[in-house]
Amino acid sequence: MDLESPTPVVKYSASPKRQLNGFQSPMPEVILPGASGRIEGRYSPGKRANAPIALILHPHPKAGGHMNNPVAVTLHQLFQQRGFATLRYNSRGVGKSQGEFDSGIGELADAATALDWLQTQNPAATQTWVGGYQFGAYIGMQLLMRRPETDGFISVSPPSNMYDFSFLAPCPASGLFLHGTADTVVPPVEVERVVNKLRTQKGIVIDYELEEGASHFWQDHIDAVERRVGLYLDKRLEEKPA
């Protein structure tokens, strides 16, 4: 597949209105300096000086993906709710972020810049996590490979039939892959191939969960993202408190 031309059926919701049940907290706007100019983000400070940190990446910008996508917002709130200093941002050319789509190369650079900023703001962070949805999962996993300090990842609907995930050799951290059984954009068998390969590696644990009836876009299944990712984070944080 042409990296600059994702399948035309992939279109992502523009609705930013998403709050976890019983949880509301401000997410102040921040502007970060990037290689192509400013990077627009939303940042939630941690609850203590050594709070863990989480970076959230949105779906494909050429298909309407942005940081206020409901899945991205849900991931942000799940980490924020657990005391993480959390940042999500618009990649180059999206919203107020400057630049143009760069077929994943510049987007990876933006992700590294965003993580650098997040770490600078939180130099005593006890853990580092990366979460991404669709194209954001692909960029997030590449970032993971370049940042060995990463403790965990959340990968929702990774586009493993559109991009080559063979760079995960070896994958440096344990994490969760979450996918929908009704995903016709990225059939589950494509993700299972990646998961099965990663599960042969020693020293990491890869969780793979399938949500019955969920499509690539998670319409009517956002609550499942909240529930499944929340339970996974709670499990990991119980095993190793942040």
C-alpha positions in Angstrom: 0.0 0.0 0.0 1.1 3.5 -0.7 2.1 5.0 2.6 0.7 8.4 1.5 -2.6 7.0 0.4 -4.4 5.0 3.0 -7.5 3.1 1.9 -10.3 5.6 1.2 -12.8 3.8 3.5 -10.7 4.8 6.5 -12.3 8.0 8.0 -12.1 8.9 11.6 -14.6 10.7 13.8 -14.0 14.4 14.5 -15.9 14.4 17.8 -13.7 15.6 20.7 -16.5 15.2 23.3 -15.5 12.2 25.3 -15.3 11.9 29.1 -14.8 8.7 31.1 -17.6 7.9 33.4 -17.5 10.1 36.4 -14.2 11.7 35.4 -13.6 15.2 34.2 -10.4 17.1 34.2 -8.9 19.9 32.1 -6.4 19.2 29.4 -4.6 22.6 28.8 -3.3 23.4 25.3 0.4 23.4 24.8 2.6 24.3 21.8 5.8 22.4 21.3 8.7 23.4 19.0 9.1 20.8 16.3 11.2 20.2 13.2 8.5 21.5 10.9 7.4 24.3 13.3 4.9 24.3 16.2 3.2 21.1 17.4 -0.2 21.5 19.0 -1.0 19.3 22.0 -3.1 18.8 25.0 -1.2 18.1 28.3 -2.4 16.8 31.6 0.2 17.2 34.4 0.7 14.4 36.8 -0.4 14.3 40.4 3.1 14.2 41.8 6.6 15.2 40.9 7.7 11.7 40.0 4.4 10.8 38.2 4.7 8.3 35.3 4.3 9.7 31.8 2.2 8.6 28.8 2.3 9.8 25.1 -0.8 9.3 23.0 -0.8 9.2 19.2 -3.7 9.7 16.9 -4.9 7.9 13.7 -3.9 8.7 10.1 -3.9 12.4 9.3 -4.7 11.8 5.7 -7.9 10.1 6.7 -9.1 12.7 9.1 -7.1 11.5 12.2 -6.3 14.0 14.9 -5.7 14.2 18.6 -9.4 14.7 19.5 -10.4 11.4 18.0 -12.6 9.6 20.6 -10.2 6.6 20.9 -7.2 8.9 21.4 -9.1 11.0 23.9 -10.2 7.9 25.8 -6.6 6.6 26.0 -5.5 10.0 27.3 -8.1 10.0 30.0 -7.3 6.4 31.1 -3.7 7.3 31.8 -4.6 10.7 33.3 -7.1 9.1 35.6 -4.3 6.9 36.9 -2.1 9.8 37.8 0.1 9.8 34.6 1.4 13.1 33.2 -0.2 12.6 29.7 0.3 14.3 26.4 -1.5 13.9 23.1 -0.8 16.0 20.1 -1.6 16.8 16.4 1.1 15.5 14.1 2.5 17.8 11.4 -0.1 19.4 9.2 -3.1 18.6 11.5 -4.9 21.3 13.4 -2.5 24.0 14.5 0.5 21.9 14.0 2.7 23.1 11.2 4.2 21.1 8.3 3.0 18.5 5.9 2.4 14.8 6.0 5.7 13.0 5.6 4.8 9.4 5.1 5.6 8.4 8.6 9.2 9.7 8.7 8.4 13.2 9.9 5.6 11.9 12.1 8.1 9.6 13.9 10.3 12.7 14.4 7.3 14.6 15.9 6.6 11.7 18.2 10.2 11.7 19.5 10.0 15.5 20.0 6.8 15.1 21.9 8.3 12.4 24.1 11.4 14.5 24.7 9.2 17.4 25.8 7.2 15.2 28.1 10.3 13.8 29.7 11.8 17.3 30.2 8.6 18.3 32.0 8.8 15.2 34.1 12.5 14.3 34.7 11.7 12.1 37.7 9.0 10.0 36.0 8.9 6.5 37.3 7.5 4.9 34.1 7.1 5.8 30.4 4.2 4.5 28.3 3.2 5.0 24.7 -0.4 4.5 23.4 -1.6 4.8 19.8 -4.6 4.1 17.6 -4.3 2.9 14.0 -1.5 4.9 12.3 -0.7 6.2 15.8 -0.1 2.6 16.9 2.4 2.2 14.0 4.3 5.3 14.9 4.1 4.5 18.6 5.6 1.1 18.1 8.5 2.6 16.0 9.1 5.1 18.8 9.1 2.3 21.3 12.0 0.7 19.4 14.1 3.8 19.7 13.4 4.5 23.3 14.5 1.6 25.5 13.3 3.4 28.6 9.7 2.7 27.6 7.9 0.4 30.1 4.7 -0.4 28.3 2.5 0.2 25.3 -1.1 0.2 24.2 -1.7 -0.5 20.5 -5.3 -0.2 19.3 -6.2 -1.4 15.8 -2.6 -1.4 14.5 -2.6 -1.3 10.7 -0.4 -4.4 10.3 -1.7 -5.0 6.7 -0.8 -1.5 5.6 2.7 -1.1 7.2 5.5 -3.5 7.9 5.8 -4.3 11.6 8.9 -6.5 11.2 11.0 -3.8 12.9 9.7 -5.1 16.2 12.7 -7.4 16.5 13.0 -7.6 19.4 10.2 -5.6 21.0 11.7 -3.9 24.1 8.5 -3.8 26.3 5.4 -5.6 27.2 2.1 -4.3 26.1 -1.5 -4.7 24.9 -2.8 -5.1 21.3 -6.6 -4.4 21.2 -8.6 -5.1 18.0 -12.1 -5.6 16.9 -13.5 -8.8 15.4 -15.5 -6.8 12.9 -12.5 -4.8 11.6 -12.7 -5.1 7.8 -9.9 -2.5 7.3 -7.4 -4.5 9.2 -8.6 -8.1 9.5 -7.8 -9.6 12.9 -5.6 -12.3 11.3 -3.2 -9.6 10.2 -2.7 -8.5 13.8 -2.5 -12.0 15.1 0.5 -12.7 12.9 2.4 -9.8 14.6 1.3 -10.9 18.0 2.3 -14.5 17.5 5.7 -13.4 16.3 6.2 -11.1 19.3 5.1 -13.9 21.7 8.1 -16.0 20.7 10.4 -13.3 22.2 11.7 -13.8 25.8 11.5 -11.2 28.5 8.2 -9.6 27.4 4.5 -10.4 27.7 2.2 -9.5 24.9 -1.5 -9.3 25.7 -3.9 -9.6 22.7 -7.6 -8.8 23.2 -10.4 -9.0 20.6 -13.7 -7.1 21.2 -16.6 -8.9 19.7 -18.4 -6.8 17.0 -16.1 -3.8 17.1 -15.0 -2.3 13.8 -11.8 -0.4 12.9 -13.5 2.8 14.1 -14.9 1.5 17.4 -18.3 3.1 16.8 -20.6 2.1 19.7 -17.6 0.3 21.3 -15.6 3.1 22.9 -16.7 1.8 26.2 -14.9 -1.4 25.4 -11.7 0.5 24.8 -12.2 2.2 28.2 -12.9 -1.1 30.0 -10.2 -3.3 28.4 -7.4 -0.8 28.4 -8.3 0.3 31.9 -8.2 -3.3 33.2 -4.9 -3.9 31.5 -3.3 -0.7 33.0 -4.6 -1.6 36.4 -3.1 -5.1 36.1 0.3 -3.7 35.0 0.3 -1.1 37.7 -0.5 -3.6 40.3 2.4 -5.8 39.2 4.8 -2.8 39.1 3.4 0.4 40.8 4.4 3.6 39.1 
